[in-house]
Amino acid sequence: MDLSASNYVIIGSVVACILNIWTDRPILALIGCFSMHALLLFILYATIHDIWIRQYEKEYTKGWWKLCLIPVFFLLQLFFYRLFSAHLI
């Protein structure tokens, strides 16, 4: 199960888009997005919390902070594409 955090966020975004299209009420879409993320967080906490803690205590995790750089660089890339989109054409 090799999923990043962006895979989990997609679920809430899709639910929010569907609710917004069906109901045409943005507040209901936000509530649906929040509830989907809260439900997913609860499911993940209930199922993998103990496994993660045991793995974290046994493994050498000194260099794991570097994994945070992947989404940071991706978001920076999107930001710069949006900011300088007129100059790229």
C-alpha positions as CSV (number, residue, x, y, z in Angstrom):
1,M,0.0,0.0,0.0
2,D,2.2,2.8,-1.3
3,L,0.0,5.8,-1.3
4,S,0.9,9.4,-0.5
5,A,-1.2,11.9,1.3
6,S,-2.4,13.4,-2.0
7,N,-4.2,10.1,-2.7
8,Y,-6.2,10.4,0.4
9,V,-7.1,14.1,-0.1
10,I,-8.5,13.3,-3.5
11,I,-11.4,11.4,-1.9
12,G,-12.7,14.5,0.0
13,S,-12.2,16.7,-3.1
14,V,-14.2,14.4,-5.3
15,V,-17.0,14.2,-2.7
16,A,-17.0,18.0,-2.4
17,C,-17.3,18.4,-6.2
18,I,-20.1,15.9,-6.5
19,L,-22.0,17.5,-3.7
20,N,-21.5,21.0,-5.1
21,I,-22.8,19.9,-8.6
22,W,-25.8,18.0,-7.2
23,T,-26.9,20.5,-4.6
24,D,-25.4,23.8,-5.9
25,R,-24.7,24.7,-2.2
26,P,-21.0,25.3,-1.5
27,I,-21.5,25.1,2.3
28,L,-22.9,21.6,1.9
29,A,-19.9,20.7,-0.3
30,L,-17.5,21.9,2.4
31,I,-19.3,20.0,5.1
32,G,-19.2,16.8,2.9
33,C,-15.5,17.3,2.3
34,F,-14.7,17.8,6.0
35,S,-16.8,14.8,7.0
36,M,-15.1,12.6,4.4
37,H,-11.7,13.6,5.6
38,A,-12.7,13.1,9.2
39,L,-14.1,9.6,8.4
40,L,-11.0,8.6,6.5
41,L,-8.7,9.9,9.3
42,F,-10.7,7.9,11.9
43,I,-10.5,4.7,9.8
44,L,-6.8,5.1,9.3
45,Y,-6.2,5.9,12.9
46,A,-8.2,2.8,14.0
47,T,-6.6,0.4,11.6
48,I,-2.9,1.4,11.3
49,H,-2.0,3.5,14.4
50,D,-0.6,0.6,16.4
51,I,1.2,-0.9,13.4
52,W,2.8,2.5,12.6
53,I,3.9,3.1,16.2
54,R,5.6,-0.3,16.4
55,Q,7.3,0.2,13.1
56,Y,8.4,3.7,14.0
57,E,10.0,2.6,17.3
58,K,11.9,-0.2,15.6
59,E,13.1,1.5,12.4
60,Y,15.8,4.0,11.8
61,T,13.8,7.0,10.7
62,K,16.4,9.8,10.8
63,G,16.1,10.8,7.1
64,W,12.4,10.6,6.7
65,W,11.9,14.3,6.7
66,K,13.2,14.4,3.2
67,L,10.0,12.7,2.0
68,C,8.2,16.0,2.9
69,L,10.2,17.7,0.1
70,I,8.4,15.8,-2.6
71,P,4.9,17.5,-2.2
72,V,6.6,20.8,-1.4
73,F,8.5,20.8,-4.7
74,F,5.3,19.7,-6.5
75,L,3.3,22.5,-5.1
76,L,6.0,25.0,-5.7
77,Q,6.1,23.9,-9.3
78,L,2.3,24.4,-9.7
79,F,2.6,27.8,-8.0
80,F,5.3,29.0,-10.4
81,Y,3.4,27.7,-13.4
82,R,0.4,29.6,-12.3
83,L,2.4,32.7,-11.4
84,F,4.5,32.9,-14.6
85,S,2.0,31.3,-17.0
86,A,1.9,34.4,-19.2
87,H,5.7,34.4,-19.5
88,L,5.9,30.7,-20.5
89,I,3.9,31.1,-23.7
